[in-house]
């Protein structure tokens, strides 16, 4: 008889759970990825890195172009003023100019590949951090889905959680990069030790 009641109770519980799943509304939220990138510290750092590498590339390209143009002008000046004593000397400078151009092109291609690899690595890390946070965030808030605004034709602005997600991401980043306090570690439930407070004097 006891076993029968237990089985009956289990069936009723399963039935209620099934009804709860069936009646529970499908909850969806969304983030504006562009706005999230503007607010999230790590995304800002990625954009800064992107701009820094772009500037370095442009500066390196300008430097090499200037070096080549300077040498080209020297060759042209010597040729126009008949300063080459032999045809062989003129051809040597022409060959050197071609080598400079070839080396500059290869150097810039290698630099561009290095930049792209670095940016791809950082972009993947950034995307993974956001995705992991969103998965945890959705579970904690019992959301069935979190969409990207950019991937939808229309979504009601009232379901926008971008600011809340950015705040959570920044809080997690700040906690992970907070400076380590000096002295003894803080024990849960106890206030931090004030090193400047006077010590108790024990009687002799």
N, C-alpha and C positions, 0 to 999 in steps of 0.2 A: 504493500500500500504506500509506504514512504517513497519507494522508488518511482511509483506511478505519479505521485504528486510532484516529485522533482522533475520528471520528464515533462509533465504538464506545465510546470512553471517555466522551464526552459523554452518550450514551444511558444508560450505567451510572450516571453521576453524577446524571442527572435521575431515574432510577429509585430511587436511594438517597434522594434528597431527598424524593421523593413518599412513600416509606415512612416517613421521619422525620416528615413532616407528619401522616401517618395515625396513627402510633403515639404522637406527642407528646400528653401529657395536656392537657386544657383547664383552664388555671389561672385561678381566680377568687379575688379578694379583695374586701373590702367596708370601707366607712367608716361610722362612726356620726356623722352630720352634726351632731347636737346636741352631742356631745362634742367634735367638731372645732371648732365655733364657740366652745366654752368655752376651748379651748387656743390657737387661732390668734390672734396679735396683732391682725391687721387685722380679724378678726371681732369681737374684743373692742372695738376702736375704733368699729366700726359700731354695736354695741349701745349704747356710751356716747353716740354721736351721737344715736341714736334716743331714748334717755332724756332727753338734753339738750333736744332739740327738743320733746319731749312736755311737759317741765317749762316751757319758755318759752311754749308754746301755752297751757297751763293758767294761767300767771301773767298773760298778756295778756288771756285771757278773763275772769279774775277782776277784773282792773283795770277793764275796760270795764263789766262788770256792776255793779261798785261805783259807778262814775261815773254810770251810768244810775239806779241805785237812789237815790243821793244827790240827784240832780236831781229825781227823781220825788217823793221825800219833801219837798223844798223846795216843789214845786208844790202838793202836798197840804196842807202846812202853811199856805201863803199863802191857799189857797182856803178852808180851814176857819176861818181867822182873818179872812176878808173883807179881805185885804190887796190884792186886785186892784181897782184903781180903775175899770177898764173890762173889758167882756167881750172886747174885742179883745186886751188884754194877756194875759188868761188863755188865749185861743186861740193866741196867739203862743208861749207856753210849751209848750202841748200839741203844737204843730207841731214845736217844737225837740226835744221828747222823742221824737217819732216819728222825726225825722231822726237823732238820736243812736242809736236802736235800729237803724235801717236801715244807718247807717254802720258800726256795730259788727258787724253780721251780715256785711256785705260785706268788712270788714277781716279778720274771722276766716276767712271762706271763702278769701280770697286767701292768707292766711298758711298755711292748711292745704294748699292746692294747692302752694305753694312748698316746704313741708316734704316733701310726698309726692314731688315731683319730685327734690328733693335726695336723699332716701332711696332712691328707685328707681335713681338714677344710681350711688350708692355700692354698692347691693346688686348691681347688674349688674357693676360692677368687681370686687367681691369674688367673685362667682360665676365670672367669667371667669378670675380669678387661680387659683382652686382647680381649675377644669377644665383649664387649661393645665398646671398642675403635675401633676395626676393623669395626663394624657396622657403627659407625659414620664416620670413615675414608672413607669407601666405598661410603657412601652417599655424602660426601663432594666432593669427586673426581669423582663422577658419574661412579663408577665401578659396573658392574653387578655381579661380584663374586670375592671373595678372597679365594684362595685355600691354603692348606698346602702342601708343597713340599713332605713331607713324605707320603702323601696319593695319590700321582700321580706317574705314571710310568715315564713320561718325561714331562718337561715343559721348555720352552725357558728361559734361564737365564735373558734375557732382561726384563722380566716381574716381576723380583724379587724386592719387595718393603720392604724387611726385615729391612734394615738400616733406611729407612724413618719411618717405623712403630715404631722401637725401639727408635728413636730420639723423636718421638711424645709422646710415652709412658713415657719416662724419663722426658720430659719437663712438662708433666701433673703432674707427681709425684713430681718433684721439686717445682712446683708452689703450690701444695697442702701442701707441708711440709716446705715451706719457713718460716723463723722466722718472727714473727709479728713485724713491725717497731714501735718504740716508737713515742709518740707525736700524733698529729692530723692525722686522716685518710686522705689519698690522694684523692682529688676530681678529677674526670675526666677532663682533659684539663688544670690542674694546676700542676706546678712542686712541688715536695716535699719541705716542709719547712726546711730550714737549721738552726738548733738550735744554731749552733756556730756563726752565722752571727750577727754583732752588731745591736742592736735595735735602731730604730729612736728615737731621743731625742726630746720631745715636748717642745717648748719655754714656759717659765713661763709667 
